[in-house]
């Protein structure tokens, strides 16, 4: 049976301002936390020394190349493009009373270009960056005042782009705060769980408050949350491993629970009590949290295993630690490849929340080879994406309401965890290496035509892989 995707399925790709735009200080832009992470979010932030090389300062220079890039995305038939607004282009320090008009004008031009090409903008308000000034002078999300600064920024862009942007996301991978608290919250690395969860609480309240503002300012828009989702399988069928898998999944399900159901789940309250974490939560906060998102979005790259046995805890893979699953292969960066895990995840989220779902990141980071004839035959990427999309189709057949799919990095960009160009995700190659050499020329890979066909056939050209006999 062929996979059936809904007729209005939002096919596309996803990027983020700090990983593609470059122009890090152009037209009044302020410095963001990302500008202080030259080696990626896996590594502690550093000083910005004058003249020191930072790949993201130029990235792929989307800031100046976007008309060409949007034309290429339109050539693949994109219905949507997910990108983010850099908060520091709009409010360079974060605490100004008035926005920076040049920054607002840039996104006006960008969204106009997308719409002209039939591409709906899907916009993340905060993707792994915040004004560095707010970190230095206010303590980032550790300070309750940051909620109001974020609300001012969000309200400004809702009002400005209300006729252009109908799809919004609040915080990218909001659960990343548990792994990189500087990246997500502007807190010093190694901050205590008490400090981290209080800052997360401020962010959850901010998210709910801007959901409310979006509903008020753009009544016909949809706004969702965004979580890095990673299913955990018990490493064995020992009941302790099953409970450990549940415990690990609740670390990120917690964010969905709050943002979809509007209150803190009881299992989290127990965890806070056991860890002596006492959060300042006002009655107004509890009220605000009740404004839930319209849809749930997530990134999915891999699954992991969970074991209650401390001896089995050796981990591989970056950002999110993993226990090796003997049935799965892994990418060159140790991320375990598990297409069936996506179907499992979609069903689990649908059963739990009954809200529409959106896969806003999925893809394979790999080293690409340019052949002598100039082609890039990225069959490994095609296989990865095909197999995941087949499983998304299976989930739709199971009854899951899936709004769309935006593959990560439809054009090569600077990776988030390790800030390198060598880890390429794109259908479009960009001539730039880890040292910043290259012409920035764009070149279609084999996967470009493949994705074009997938979209044109609304998933009809996907090929179901053979089952491995199990
Ligand atoms: C997600 C992020 O974690 O994964 C993206 O939202 C990131 O910003 C993507 O780029 C892939 O990770 P990486 O480290 O390979 O770029």
Boltz pocket constraint, residues with backbone or C-beta under 6 A from the ligand:
constraints:
  - pocket:
      binder: B
      contacts: [[A, 16], [A, 19], [A, 128], [A, 172], [A, 173], [A, 228], [A, 299], [A, 361], [A, 365], [A, 408], [A, 414], [A, 415], [A, 416], [A, 417], [A, 418], [A, 423]]
      max_distance: 6.0
